[in-house]
Amino acid sequence: MIPRHDPRLKAFGSDNYAGVHPDILQAIAAANGGHQVAYGDDVYTEAMRQVFQRHFGETAQAWPVFNGTAANVVSLRAMTAPWEAVICAESAHINTDEGGAPRWRAASSC
């Protein structure tokens, strides 16, 4: 297969610009065979929980998410009650680059 772009070019504007690290791609390929129960009851999520608890204590919890925006939204929801808010600079990443995702909670809670 011929690449459609020059893989030697690097950009630091977003983590979404980069390809998948080869070790991660290999792990995804290895996990792709067979079947596993979904939505957190699989062996991979359990292994992730064990790693987090080993590093952060037995009460640590982790939620795998698809991308950075999802991670930011989950984190903000975990830290704030429905009636609370996060105040940030107009230039903050969650304000300029998250497509309004963190604001959804406040709007949907009304």
C-alpha positions, -999 to +999 in steps of 0.1 A: +000+000+000+013+034-009+009+062+017-011+092+007+011+115+028+047+118+037+050+099+071+082+118+079+064+151+084+056+160+120+032+185+135+024+193+171-009+211+167-029+182+181-025+146+192-051+139+165-025+147+138-003+118+147-006+082+137-009+053+161+023+042+178+034+008+164+033-009+198-003+003+203-013-008+168+003-043+175-017-045+208-049-036+190-043-063+164-036-089+191-068-080+209-088-081+177-092-119+176-121-137+192-148-122+213-149-104+247-178-092+267-182-054+261-187-023+281-161-028+309-165-065+317-137-076+294-102-088+304-086-056+290-106-032+311-099-054+342-061-053+334-063-015+330-081-012+364-054-033+381-026-011+367-044+021+378-050+007+413-014-005+416-002+030+409-029+051+426-045+029+453-072+003+455-100+028+453-087+043+420-111+042+391-104+047+354-127+050+324-112+044+290-124+069+264-120+074+227-101+106+226-088+137+245-121+155+243-139+127+259-112+124+286-115+162+293-153+160+296-153+129+318-127+145+340-146+178+344-179+159+351-161+138+378-147+169+395-179+191+395-215+188+407-243+196+382-247+231+397-209+239+397-188+254+369-153+255+356-140+290+350-112+293+325-094+318+303-110+326+270-079+311+254-081+278+274-080+246+254-113+234+268-129+266+255-112+270+222-106+234+210-132+212+226-161+221+203-183+231+233-182+196+247-176+206+283-205+232+281-230+204+271-234+194+307-244+228+320-268+233+291-284+199+295-287+202+333-311+231+332 
